């Protein structure tokens, strides 16, 4: 199944791939220049004035190659070179000489009176290791101030290719053409806000044959690959049983949302194991949910899946109930305060790491920091590393939520999800995800596929709700649950979809 997901490579892995390129093949820089020039031509259309900003390294060399092609295609090309020709790498120096032989010149600054229809950002690529300052920071600001379409080469200048972090300043591109393979920084944290549309060009390399990737990009193929149509001879017991543990006083709604999500994505039976002592015994809007005390819901061994955390709180009763859930053989999804309790208590952390049943963790960055004994900032500084560290420490499948959710497996594989939107930054969204994942698990989907499918489905459902509303404001978890059910059914039963 992994072959259907596009590979993602870190900077170090891209360097290995570049070194593995056949020695008799055309220079990768030449291929990158042509691919980017064709992308620029598609963007430019009938407009003819192009500003190419070339930096001091190989990204600048790519930019010179682009400039040569555009000039040959009769575009009016101005090149601003922000480097020292004596210090250019060999391939970039060759590209500059090619540009000059074509009759091109270079300027050392962006003319304040210049007028351009398109900017090529070839200032810094994936090799940037420190924040942009002084002249380079001002140059990025100047590019952004031009307010014209920008094509970034490999990655927008100032974005860390491995983490998506802004390195002091960053170009805001309209499109990014990235070479050889996708990079994590294009897909998570601040990267998506700066990359625009992302196009990938292999430059003729079979990257997966040269270096099998550990990271991949999720797509909609995960749904039909995870859960298929039901046979006619089917009963609710075959769809599994889910217990949602949480619902302390004043927070029962979180547990209800998670339960509804599990029910509506196909779980056979869903129990709410509520910690609130005076909780109601029926959900009148969703009477199919069975409301129980934690002792009643977790007392037997019939639960296929337990999801703990929604509305749980962090008192002694919550801690005792969580320990009981951790000791069950059922597959277990941990979210919200269940994660906080594990992060705060060394005994619970050890029990989690030694569980025999599958464990799935769905932290947001602050919860991830607590699980790692670190901080939110440290987690966000390298989301791939943080997700992998959680998976390794707790021998669990982890989904580090956020812009470009990171899913990691204990064996070192990882995935990035691009569905979802800022409208989903509202109460109950994490509870909905917990329920979706638990419901998929209950139906026999493997733990990693349930987490991948749940993450993709959750974001895609949020996108569908936002489109229906015409914007990102007012997207609610309840709507996302309904949308997820519709998307899941259309994926599994396309012939009956209208």
ZATOR-742922 format. One record per residue (C-alpha): x, y, z; residue number from 1; chain. Coordinates in steps of 0.02 Angstrom, whole numbers, m for minus. Layout:
% ZATOR-742922
+--------+--------+--------+--------+-------+
!     c1 !     c2 !     c3 ! kollum ! fivex !
+--------+--------+--------+--------+-------+
!      X !      Y !      Z !    NUM !     A !
...
+--------+--------+--------+--------+-------+
//
This chain:
% ZATOR-742922
+--------+--------+--------+--------+-------+
!     c1 !     c2 !     c3 ! kollum ! fivex !
+--------+--------+--------+--------+-------+
!      0 !      0 !      0 !      1 !     A !
!    142 !    120 !     37 !      2 !     A !
!    188 !    131 !   m147 !      3 !     A !
!     33 !    236 !   m181 !      4 !     A !
!     96 !    373 !    m65 !      5 !     A !
!    225 !    496 !   m133 !      6 !     A !
!    395 !    485 !    m47 !      7 !     A !
!    462 !    623 !     64 !      8 !     A !
!    650 !    649 !     89 !      9 !     A !
!    750 !    747 !    216 !     10 !     A !
!    893 !    859 !    161 !     11 !     A !
!   1022 !    727 !    207 !     12 !     A !
!    929 !    597 !    106 !     13 !     A !
!    918 !    713 !    m45 !     14 !     A !
!   1106 !    737 !    m38 !     15 !     A !
!   1127 !    548 !    m41 !     16 !     A !
!   1013 !    537 !   m192 !     17 !     A !
!   1109 !    674 !   m283 !     18 !     A !
!   1270 !    578 !   m252 !     19 !     A !
!   1190 !    418 !   m316 !     20 !     A !
!   1141 !    495 !   m484 !     21 !     A !
!   1224 !    407 !   m633 !     22 !     A !
!   1388 !    496 !   m674 !     23 !     A !
!   1354 !    499 !   m861 !     24 !     A !
!   1183 !    581 !   m841 !     25 !     A !
!   1155 !    767 !   m876 !     26 !     A !
!   1190 !    879 !   m727 !     27 !     A !
!   1046 !    884 !   m605 !     28 !     A !
!   1057 !   1073 !   m604 !     29 !     A !
!   1025 !   1078 !   m791 !     30 !     A !
!    873 !    967 !   m771 !     31 !     A !
!    810 !   1069 !   m625 !     32 !     A !
!    830 !   1230 !   m725 !     33 !     A !
!    729 !   1163 !   m871 !     34 !     A !
!    591 !   1092 !   m760 !     35 !     A !
!    576 !   1257 !   m666 !     36 !     A !
!    580 !   1359 !   m827 !     37 !     A !
!    436 !   1258 !   m897 !     38 !     A !
!    339 !   1286 !   m735 !     39 !     A !
!    378 !   1473 !   m745 !     40 !     A !
!    318 !   1479 !   m925 !     41 !     A !
!    154 !   1398 !   m874 !     42 !     A !
!    134 !   1527 !   m736 !     43 !     A !
!    184 !   1677 !   m842 !     44 !     A !
!     68 !   1646 !   m988 !     45 !     A !
!     72 !   1799 !  m1101 !     46 !     A !
!    167 !   1911 !   m981 !     47 !     A !
!    349 !   1936 !  m1023 !     48 !     A !
!    443 !   2021 !   m880 !     49 !     A !
!    528 !   1903 !   m759 !     50 !     A !
!    643 !   1941 !   m613 !     51 !     A !
!    760 !   1800 !   m564 !     52 !     A !
!    839 !   1812 !   m391 !     53 !     A !
!    994 !   1701 !   m381 !     54 !     A !
!   1076 !   1661 !   m216 !     55 !     A !
!   1255 !   1619 !   m167 !     56 !     A !
!   1241 !   1429 !   m181 !     57 !     A !
!   1172 !   1292 !   m290 !     58 !     A !
!    996 !   1361 !   m279 !     59 !     A !
!   1067 !   1514 !   m366 !     60 !     A !
!   1138 !   1399 !   m498 !     61 !     A !
!    964 !   1328 !   m528 !     62 !     A !
!    904 !   1507 !   m548 !     63 !     A !
!   1036 !   1548 !   m680 !     64 !     A !
!    984 !   1393 !   m778 !     65 !     A !
!    802 !   1452 !   m771 !     66 !     A !
!    854 !   1625 !   m832 !     67 !     A !
!    945 !   1551 !   m983 !     68 !     A !
!    792 !   1454 !  m1039 !     69 !     A !
!    672 !   1599 !  m1015 !     70 !     A !
!    786 !   1715 !  m1113 !     71 !     A !
!    793 !   1590 !  m1255 !     72 !     A !
!    604 !   1587 !  m1252 !     73 !     A !
!    603 !   1776 !  m1277 !     74 !     A !
!    553 !   1828 !  m1102 !     75 !     A !
!    622 !   1990 !  m1034 !     76 !     A !
!    733 !   1924 !   m895 !     77 !     A !
!    822 !   2024 !   m761 !     78 !     A !
!    939 !   1931 !   m643 !     79 !     A !
!    982 !   1993 !   m470 !     80 !     A !
!   1133 !   1898 !   m400 !     81 !     A !
!   1149 !   1900 !   m211 !     82 !     A !
!   1316 !   1812 !   m199 !     83 !     A !
!   1501 !   1811 !   m237 !     84 !     A !
!   1549 !   1728 !   m401 !     85 !     A !
!   1717 !   1676 !   m331 !     86 !     A !
!   1631 !   1573 !   m196 !     87 !     A !
!   1499 !   1490 !   m303 !     88 !     A !
!   1499 !   1298 !   m307 !     89 !     A !
!   1564 !   1227 !   m471 !     90 !     A !
!   1394 !   1186 !   m549 !     91 !     A !
!   1323 !   1355 !   m501 !     92 !     A !
!   1476 !   1443 !   m572 !     93 !     A !
!   1452 !   1348 !   m736 !     94 !     A !
!   1270 !   1402 !   m740 !     95 !     A !
!   1318 !   1585 !   m713 !     96 !     A !
!   1443 !   1575 !   m855 !     97 !     A !
!   1307 !   1500 !   m966 !     98 !     A !
!   1192 !   1646 !   m924 !     99 !     A !
!   1327 !   1772 !   m968 !    100 !     A !
!   1367 !   1684 !  m1132 !    101 !     A !
!   1182 !   1699 !  m1175 !    102 !     A !
!   1202 !   1887 !  m1160 !    103 !     A !
!   1133 !   1906 !   m985 !    104 !     A !
!   1196 !   2019 !   m849 !    105 !     A !
!   1170 !   2029 !   m662 !    106 !     A !
!   1119 !   2164 !   m540 !    107 !     A !
!   1165 !   2170 !   m356 !    108 !     A !
!    997 !   2232 !   m293 !    109 !     A !
!    814 !   2235 !   m342 !    110 !     A !
!    780 !   2397 !   m434 !    111 !     A !
!    651 !   2502 !   m341 !    112 !     A !
!    580 !   2558 !   m509 !    113 !     A !
!    575 !   2387 !   m589 !    114 !     A !
!    410 !   2311 !   m644 !    115 !     A !
!    393 !   2123 !   m659 !    116 !     A !
!    255 !   2000 !   m691 !    117 !     A !
!    339 !   1850 !   m610 !    118 !     A !
!    480 !   1823 !   m485 !    119 !     A !
!    590 !   1667 !   m478 !    120 !     A !
!    651 !   1638 !   m301 !    121 !     A !
!    820 !   1552 !   m313 !    122 !     A !
!    896 !   1636 !   m162 !    123 !     A !
!    915 !   1490 !    m40 !    124 !     A !
!    863 !   1309 !    m55 !    125 !     A !
!    863 !   1157 !     58 !    126 !     A !
!   1038 !   1187 !    124 !    127 !     A !
!    993 !   1339 !    230 !    128 !     A !
!   1049 !   1307 !    410 !    129 !     A !
!   1037 !   1475 !    499 !    130 !     A !
!    911 !   1618 !    506 !    131 !     A !
!    915 !   1748 !    369 !    132 !     A !
!    979 !   1916 !    430 !    133 !     A !
!   1033 !   2086 !    367 !    134 !     A !
!   1045 !   2094 !    177 !    135 !     A !
!    961 !   1927 !    145 !    136 !     A !
!    817 !   1962 !    264 !    137 !     A !
!    790 !   2130 !    178 !    138 !     A !
!    795 !   2044 !      8 !    139 !     A !
!    659 !   1921 !     61 !    140 !     A !
!    554 !   2068 !    122 !    141 !     A !
!    580 !   2154 !    m47 !    142 !     A !
!    523 !   2000 !   m142 !    143 !     A !
!    366 !   1985 !    m36 !    144 !     A !
!    330 !   2170 !    m57 !    145 !     A !
!    327 !   2157 !   m247 !    146 !     A !
!    154 !   2076 !   m238 !    147 !     A !
!    174 !   1977 !   m397 !    148 !     A !
!    170 !   1788 !   m422 !    149 !     A !
!    324 !   1700 !   m355 !    150 !     A !
!    394 !   1532 !   m409 !    151 !     A !
!    510 !   1459 !   m277 !    152 !     A !
!    646 !   1337 !   m328 !    153 !     A !
!    649 !   1180 !   m220 !    154 !     A !
!    582 !   1271 !    m65 !    155 !     A !
!    539 !   1454 !    m27 !    156 !     A !
!    695 !   1544 !     35 !    157 !     A !
!    697 !   1549 !    224 !    158 !     A !
!    595 !   1390 !    255 !    159 !     A !
!    688 !   1249 !    339 !    160 !     A !
!    670 !   1101 !    221 !    161 !     A !
!    667 !    973 !    361 !    162 !     A !
!    551 !   1059 !    486 !    163 !     A !
!    447 !   1191 !    395 !    164 !     A !
!    508 !   1325 !    516 !    165 !     A !
!    535 !   1504 !    458 !    166 !     A !
!    720 !   1544 !    472 !    167 !     A !
!    703 !   1725 !    521 !    168 !     A !
!    614 !   1776 !    359 !    169 !     A !
!    536 !   1675 !    220 !    170 !     A !
!    474 !   1706 !     44 !    171 !     A !
!    288 !   1682 !     16 !    172 !     A !
!    278 !   1589 !   m148 !    173 !     A !
!    131 !   1565 !   m264 !    174 !     A !
!    203 !   1399 !   m321 !    175 !     A !
!    351 !   1293 !   m272 !    176 !     A !
!    435 !   1169 !   m387 !    177 !     A !
!    534 !   1047 !   m284 !    178 !     A !
!    665 !    930 !   m354 !    179 !     A !
!    694 !    742 !   m337 !    180 !     A !
!    560 !    721 !   m203 !    181 !     A !
!    451 !    808 !    m76 !    182 !     A !
!    529 !    880 !     82 !    183 !     A !
!    449 !    884 !    255 !    184 !     A !
!    464 !   1073 !    265 !    185 !     A !
!    348 !   1095 !    117 !    186 !     A !
!    209 !   1001 !    206 !    187 !     A !
!    207 !   1045 !    390 !    188 !     A !
!    219 !   1189 !    515 !    189 !     A !
!    245 !   1355 !    422 !    190 !     A !
!    291 !   1277 !    256 !    191 !     A !
!    115 !   1263 !    182 !    192 !     A !
!     84 !   1448 !    217 !    193 !     A !
!    236 !   1494 !    112 !    194 !     A !
!    244 !   1363 !    m26 !    195 !     A !
!     82 !   1392 !   m121 !    196 !     A !
!     47 !   1252 !   m244 !    197 !     A !
!    183 !   1120 !   m236 !    198 !     A !
!    244 !   1031 !   m391 !    199 !     A !
!    375 !    893 !   m383 !    200 !     A !
!    494 !    844 !   m522 !    201 !     A !
!    602 !    688 !   m506 !    202 !     A !
!    735 !    758 !   m625 !    203 !     A !
!    740 !    587 !   m705 !    204 !     A !
!    796 !    497 !   m546 !    205 !     A !
!    706 !    344 !   m482 !    206 !     A !
!    726 !    403 !   m303 !    207 !     A !
!    633 !    257 !   m224 !    208 !     A !
!    747 !    131 !   m310 !    209 !     A !
!    902 !    226 !   m257 !    210 !     A !
!    846 !    255 !    m78 !    211 !     A !
!    682 !    185 !    m10 !    212 !     A !
!    599 !    324 !     90 !    213 !     A !
!    547 !    318 !    272 !    214 !     A !
!    423 !    461 !    249 !    215 !     A !
!    272 !    472 !    135 !    216 !     A !
!    128 !    590 !     94 !    217 !     A !
!    m47 !    528 !    132 !    218 !     A !
!   m184 !    536 !      1 !    219 !     A !
!   m364 !    479 !    m19 !    220 !     A !
!   m311 !    304 !    m67 !    221 !     A !
!   m293 !    264 !    117 !    222 !     A !
!   m481 !    246 !    142 !    223 !     A !
!   m525 !    108 !     17 !    224 !     A !
!   m360 !     22 !     56 !    225 !     A !
!   m405 !     14 !    241 !    226 !     A !
!   m589 !    m32 !    248 !    227 !     A !
!   m686 !   m127 !    117 !    228 !     A !
!   m872 !   m161 !     87 !    229 !     A !
!   m965 !   m270 !    210 !    230 !     A !
!  m1028 !   m441 !    159 !    231 !     A !
!  m1215 !   m466 !    166 !    232 !     A !
!  m1196 !   m596 !    303 !    233 !     A !
!  m1144 !   m471 !    437 !    234 !     A !
!  m1194 !   m424 !    615 !    235 !     A !
!  m1145 !   m287 !    736 !    236 !     A !
!  m1028 !   m399 !    831 !    237 !     A !
!   m918 !   m407 !    677 !    238 !     A !
!   m902 !   m217 !    680 !    239 !     A !
!   m826 !   m218 !    854 !    240 !     A !
!   m860 !   m132 !   1019 !    241 !     A !
!   m786 !     34 !   1075 !    242 !     A !
!   m778 !    109 !   1249 !    243 !     A !
!   m742 !    295 !   1264 !    244 !     A !
!   m669 !    331 !   1436 !    245 !     A !
!   m686 !    510 !   1496 !    246 !     A !
!   m827 !    630 !   1531 !    247 !     A !
!   m783 !    704 !   1700 !    248 !     A !
!   m906 !    829 !   1775 !    249 !     A !
!   m930 !    974 !   1655 !    250 !     A !
!   m841 !    886 !   1511 !    251 !     A !
!   m962 !    748 !   1460 !    252 !     A !
!   m985 !    829 !   1289 !    253 !     A !
!   m809 !    781 !   1236 !    254 !     A !
!   m845 !    597 !   1270 !    255 !     A !
!  m1012 !    608 !   1179 !    256 !     A !
!   m927 !    682 !   1025 !    257 !     A !
!   m797 !    543 !   1022 !    258 !     A !
!   m933 !    412 !   1043 !    259 !     A !
!  m1039 !    484 !    903 !    260 !     A !
!   m887 !    486 !    788 !    261 !     A !
!   m850 !    303 !    823 !    262 !     A !
!  m1031 !    254 !    796 !    263 !     A !
!  m1051 !    352 !    635 !    264 !     A !
!   m896 !    283 !    553 !    265 !     A !
!   m960 !    106 !    578 !    266 !     A !
!   m922 !     35 !    750 !    267 !     A !
!  m1049 !    m99 !    800 !    268 !     A !
!  m1074 !    m43 !    980 !    269 !     A !
!  m1011 !    110 !   1072 !    270 !     A !
!  m1008 !    132 !   1261 !    271 !     A !
!   m972 !    294 !   1351 !    272 !     A !
!   m877 !    257 !   1511 !    273 !     A !
!   m916 !    419 !   1603 !    274 !     A !
!   m820 !    480 !   1755 !    275 !     A !
!   m954 !    608 !   1802 !    276 !     A !
!  m1045 !    534 !   1950 !    277 !     A !
!  m1216 !    610 !   1912 !    278 !     A !
!  m1207 !    589 !   1723 !    279 !     A !
!  m1365 !    551 !   1624 !    280 !     A !
!  m1396 !    372 !   1572 !    281 !     A !
!  m1449 !    412 !   1395 !    282 !     A !
!  m1398 !    529 !   1255 !    283 !     A !
!  m1568 !    582 !   1187 !    284 !     A !
!  m1492 !    645 !   1024 !    285 !     A !
!  m1394 !    485 !    999 !    286 !     A !
!  m1486 !    350 !   1099 !    287 !     A !
!  m1384 !    213 !   1014 !    288 !     A !
!  m1240 !    260 !   1130 !    289 !     A !
!  m1236 !    158 !   1290 !    290 !     A !
!  m1189 !    262 !   1443 !    291 !     A !
!  m1101 !    169 !   1583 !    292 !     A !
!   m986 !    197 !   1731 !    293 !     A !
!   m802 !    158 !   1698 !    294 !     A !
!   m816 !      3 !   1807 !    295 !     A !
!   m962 !    m62 !   1704 !    296 !     A !
!   m887 !    m22 !   1533 !    297 !     A !
!   m711 !    m85 !   1570 !    298 !     A !
!   m759 !   m230 !   1684 !    299 !     A !
!   m760 !   m365 !   1551 !    300 !     A !
!   m645 !   m411 !   1408 !    301 !     A !
!   m770 !   m390 !   1268 !    302 !     A !
!   m711 !   m217 !   1213 !    303 !     A !
!   m622 !   m219 !   1046 !    304 !     A !
!   m556 !    m43 !   1072 !    305 !     A !
!   m544 !     78 !   1217 !    306 !     A !
!   m518 !    263 !   1185 !    307 !     A !
!   m466 !    361 !   1339 !    308 !     A !
!   m450 !    547 !   1367 !    309 !     A !
!   m596 !    649 !   1298 !    310 !     A !
!   m658 !    756 !   1442 !    311 !     A !
!   m566 !    645 !   1566 !    312 !     A !
!   m486 !    771 !   1682 !    313 !     A !
!   m330 !    735 !   1784 !    314 !     A !
!   m389 !    692 !   1960 !    315 !     A !
!   m360 !    529 !   2054 !    316 !     A !
!   m517 !    446 !   1987 !    317 !     A !
!   m461 !    484 !   1809 !    318 !     A !
!   m288 !    416 !   1844 !    319 !     A !
!   m357 !    255 !   1919 !    320 !     A !
!   m477 !    229 !   1772 !    321 !     A !
!   m337 !    261 !   1647 !    322 !     A !
!   m225 !    133 !   1732 !    323 !     A !
!   m363 !      6 !   1718 !    324 !     A !
!   m383 !     44 !   1533 !    325 !     A !
!   m195 !     30 !   1504 !    326 !     A !
!   m194 !   m144 !   1580 !    327 !     A !
!   m331 !   m209 !   1463 !    328 !     A !
!   m281 !   m314 !   1311 !    329 !     A !
!   m390 !   m209 !   1196 !    330 !     A !
!   m319 !    m90 !   1068 !    331 !     A !
!   m306 !     80 !   1151 !    332 !     A !
!   m318 !    258 !   1085 !    333 !     A !
!   m253 !    393 !   1203 !    334 !     A !
!   m293 !    577 !   1183 !    335 !     A !
!   m311 !    737 !   1284 !    336 !     A !
!   m294 !    715 !   1473 !    337 !     A !
!   m250 !    531 !   1455 !    338 !     A !
!    m92 !    591 !   1368 !    339 !     A !
!    m61 !    722 !   1501 !    340 !     A !
!    m77 !    593 !   1639 !    341 !     A !
!     45 !    477 !   1551 !    342 !     A !
!    166 !    621 !   1525 !    343 !     A !
!    157 !    669 !   1710 !    344 !     A !
!    167 !    496 !   1789 !    345 !     A !
!    318 !    384 !   1764 !    346 !     A !
!    221 !    227 !   1815 !    347 !     A !
!     83 !    258 !   1687 !    348 !     A !
!    215 !    297 !   1555 !    349 !     A !
!    302 !    131 !   1590 !    350 !     A !
!    139 !     34 !   1583 !    351 !     A !
!     97 !    119 !   1417 !    352 !     A !
!    264 !     73 !   1341 !    353 !     A !
!    248 !   m110 !   1397 !    354 !     A !
!     69 !   m139 !   1338 !    355 !     A !
!     38 !   m295 !   1234 !    356 !     A !
!   m111 !   m223 !   1142 !    357 !     A !
!    m91 !    m92 !   1007 !    358 !     A !
!    m74 !     85 !   1073 !    359 !     A !
!   m115 !    241 !    971 !    360 !     A !
!    m73 !    416 !   1033 !    361 !     A !
!   m146 !    576 !    959 !    362 !     A !
!    m61 !    724 !   1045 !    363 !     A !
!    m63 !    907 !    998 !    364 !     A !
!    108 !    992 !   1014 !    365 !     A !
!     89 !   1039 !   1199 !    366 !     A !
!     37 !    862 !   1245 !    367 !     A !
!    180 !    794 !   1140 !    368 !     A !
!    300 !    903 !   1239 !    369 !     A !
!    236 !    829 !   1402 !    370 !     A !
!    252 !    651 !   1335 !    371 !     A !
!    434 !    686 !   1291 !    372 !     A !
!    476 !    786 !   1446 !    373 !     A !
!    510 !    931 !   1330 !    374 !     A !
!    417 !   1087 !   1273 !    375 !     A !
!    294 !   1138 !   1139 !    376 !     A !
!    428 !   1242 !   1055 !    377 !     A !
!    549 !   1096 !   1048 !    378 !     A !
!    415 !    985 !    972 !    379 !     A !
!    371 !   1114 !    840 !    380 !     A !
!    554 !   1144 !    799 !    381 !     A !
!    561 !    968 !    725 !    382 !     A !
!    392 !    887 !    709 !    383 !     A !
!    455 !    734 !    617 !    384 !     A !
!    583 !    697 !    752 !    385 !     A !
!    456 !    727 !    891 !    386 !     A !
!    326 !    609 !    816 !    387 !     A !
!    458 !    474 !    792 !    388 !     A !
!    523 !    499 !    969 !    389 !     A !
!    349 !    475 !   1042 !    390 !     A !
!    320 !    318 !    939 !    391 !     A !
!    487 !    247 !    995 !    392 !     A !
!    472 !    293 !   1179 !    393 !     A !
!    297 !    223 !   1202 !    394 !     A !
!    306 !     82 !   1072 !    395 !     A !
!    151 !    160 !    998 !    396 !     A !
!     82 !    233 !    838 !    397 !     A !
!     79 !    422 !    858 !    398 !     A !
!    m10 !    563 !    768 !    399 !     A !
!     65 !    733 !    807 !    400 !     A !
!    m78 !    850 !    764 !    401 !     A !
!    m57 !   1019 !    683 !    402 !     A !
!    m27 !   1095 !    512 !    403 !     A !
!     32 !    941 !    420 !    404 !     A !
!     m8 !    808 !    549 !    405 !     A !
!    138 !    687 !    572 !    406 !     A !
!     98 !    502 !    594 !    407 !     A !
!    241 !    392 !    652 !    408 !     A !
!    263 !    206 !    682 !    409 !     A !
!    382 !    125 !    807 !    410 !     A !
!    483 !     50 !    663 !    411 !     A !
!    534 !    223 !    602 !    412 !     A !
!    411 !    248 !    460 !    413 !     A !
!    317 !    413 !    454 !    414 !     A !
!    183 !    501 !    352 !    415 !     A !
!    123 !    681 !    331 !    416 !     A !
!    m59 !    725 !    303 !    417 !     A !
!   m111 !    881 !    207 !    418 !     A !
!   m299 !    878 !    232 !    419 !     A !
!   m381 !    992 !    359 !    420 !     A !
!   m390 !   1180 !    383 !    421 !     A !
!   m379 !   1319 !    511 !    422 !     A !
!   m567 !   1318 !    533 !    423 !     A !
!   m545 !   1156 !    628 !    424 !     A !
!   m460 !   1249 !    770 !    425 !     A !
!   m617 !   1235 !    875 !    426 !     A !
!   m680 !   1137 !   1024 !    427 !     A !
!   m708 !    951 !   1006 !    428 !     A !
!   m605 !    920 !    849 !    429 !     A !
!   m481 !    809 !    938 !    430 !     A !
!   m624 !    711 !   1016 !    431 !     A !
!   m697 !    682 !    844 !    432 !     A !
!   m529 !    616 !    781 !    433 !     A !
!   m514 !    500 !    930 !    434 !     A !
!   m685 !    426 !    893 !    435 !     A !
!   m651 !    406 !    707 !    436 !     A !
!   m489 !    312 !    739 !    437 !     A !
!   m570 !    203 !    873 !    438 !     A !
!   m716 !    161 !    759 !    439 !     A !
!   m601 !    108 !    618 !    440 !     A !
!   m497 !      2 !    737 !    441 !     A !
!   m653 !    m85 !    801 !    442 !     A !
!   m697 !   m141 !    625 !    443 !     A !
!   m533 !   m234 !    605 !    444 !     A !
!   m427 !   m102 !    521 !    445 !     A !
!   m245 !   m123 !    570 !    446 !     A !
!   m181 !      2 !    699 !    447 !     A !
!    m70 !    101 !    581 !    448 !     A !
!   m200 !    104 !    443 !    449 !     A !
!   m336 !    156 !    566 !    450 !     A !
!   m229 !    302 !    623 !    451 !     A !
!   m181 !    353 !    446 !    452 !     A !
!   m359 !    336 !    380 !    453 !     A !
!   m432 !    426 !    531 !    454 !     A !
!   m312 !    572 !    515 !    455 !     A !
!   m342 !    590 !    328 !    456 !     A !
!   m531 !    570 !    344 !    457 !     A !
!   m543 !    694 !    488 !    458 !     A !
!   m453 !    830 !    390 !    459 !     A !
!   m544 !    795 !    227 !    460 !     A !
!   m712 !    803 !    317 !    461 !     A !
!   m663 !    971 !    390 !    462 !     A !
!   m617 !   1032 !    216 !    463 !     A !
!   m786 !    977 !    149 !    464 !     A !
!   m877 !   1069 !    289 !    465 !     A !
!   m778 !   1228 !    256 !    466 !     A !
!   m819 !   1219 !     70 !    467 !     A !
!  m1003 !   1197 !    110 !    468 !     A !
!  m1000 !   1351 !    222 !    469 !     A !
!   m898 !   1454 !    100 !    470 !     A !
!   m760 !   1486 !    226 !    471 !     A !
!   m668 !   1430 !    381 !    472 !     A !
!   m772 !   1513 !    516 !    473 !     A !
!   m894 !   1412 !    619 !    474 !     A !
!   m835 !   1237 !    571 !    475 !     A !
!   m892 !   1123 !    712 !    476 !     A !
!   m841 !    949 !    768 !    477 !     A !
!  m1019 !    885 !    751 !    478 !     A !
!  m1023 !    937 !    568 !    479 !     A !
!   m854 !    856 !    537 !    480 !     A !
!   m919 !    691 !    606 !    481 !     A !
!  m1068 !    694 !    487 !    482 !     A !
!   m955 !    741 !    342 !    483 !     A !
!   m833 !    602 !    385 !    484 !     A !
!   m972 !    472 !    377 !    485 !     A !
!  m1021 !    532 !    204 !    486 !     A !
!   m842 !    532 !    140 !    487 !     A !
!   m806 !    360 !    209 !    488 !     A !
!   m961 !    286 !    130 !    489 !     A !
!   m923 !    365 !    m38 !    490 !     A !
!   m749 !    292 !    m31 !    491 !     A !
!   m806 !    116 !     12 !    492 !     A !
!   m966 !    113 !    m91 !    493 !     A !
!   m930 !    226 !   m242 !    494 !     A !
!  m1060 !    141 !   m352 !    495 !     A !
!  m1202 !    193 !   m236 !    496 !     A !
!  m1139 !    370 !   m204 !    497 !     A !
!  m1243 !    510 !   m278 !    498 !     A !
+--------+--------+--------+--------+-------+
//
